[in-house]
Amino acid sequence: MGGHHCCNDVVWPNTVKRVLALVAALAAVVTCSETRDSEPAPVSAQRIVSLAPNLTELVYTVGADEQLVGVSAWSDYPPEVLALPVVGDAFSVDQEQLALARPDLLLVWESGTPSHVVDELRSIGYNVAAIRTRDLDDVGDALLRIGELTGHANEAIEAATAYRSALQSLRDRYESLAPIRVFYQVAARPLYTINNEHYISELISICGGENIFRDLSDLAPTVDVEAVVDRDPEVMLASTDAGDDAFAEWQRWPDIAANRHGNLFLLPADEIVRATTRVIVAGNAMCVALQQARLNRDSRGEE
């Protein structure tokens, strides 16, 4: 399983656009001021618009999909969501489309949707609920909040319980395994990674890995190639969005431990980049990859 092993050998369409959107979204988390609910949203909202793909998915997860009347760009899971009107993206809203949707509740991504967008929506009179999904535990809390707002509290409790149980199972199985140094590549040009506060770094820790850039201050920082070489990761990870040549440029440094061990792995794109219950799928794929990486390393007699 050495070399360019893909945990899910799918190269998703519009790769460049998707990677740029991911980088922009990651950057938004640290550049936008946090948004909080200024007033309680109504329970059992009947016409919901979601302004983030992961929130769209969570609405479906709690069984409130029939109340969804508009979504943001890149909302594509489950497939049924493609039939819904797009009213904007994480950074701007089509006011005309939004008015046509006549929502009684807008779901926005706390710290991801720019505060001026949220303020404008509230000033117009829309009821806005900001949902936090910054770390793994937030996903369970987000399910409960969305369930409360949509009248699907019981379904949300069931979904959150299942999610938290699956997350704990990963911890119990992998967290205490031998540590291994990991570099997660968000994008190659410019070279983006993640720090310790990002939920992908949480997954790395759950799988017994050590994020080599966990100490950086930015959530999604740019780094120099030389810094990666200097920190000598034993594993390199990226998403399938990056394509089969995601690590091609790193072949110029054959002495990097990850290259010596053949520890270059791709993880399923949508599951790793969206804070939803499907991060469990990505977590399983990551943990399997890191365990294979340990075996590759140990077979060479290195630790």
Secondary structure, DSSP 8 states (H G I E B T S, - for coil): --SEEESS----SSHHHHHHHHHHHHHHHHHS-----SS---TT-SSEEESSHHHHHHHHHTT-GGGEEEEETT--SSGGGGGS-EEE-SS-B-HHHHHHH--SEEEEETTTS-HHHHHHHHHHT--EEEE--SSHHHHHHHHHHHHHHHT-HHHHHHHHHHHHHHHHHHHHHHTTS--EEEEE-SBTTTTB---TTSHHHHHHHHTTEEETTTT-SSSS-B--HHHHHHH--SEEEEEGGG-TTTTGGGGG-TTSHHHHHT-EEEE-HHHHHS-STTHHHHHHHHHHHHHHHHHHHHHTT--
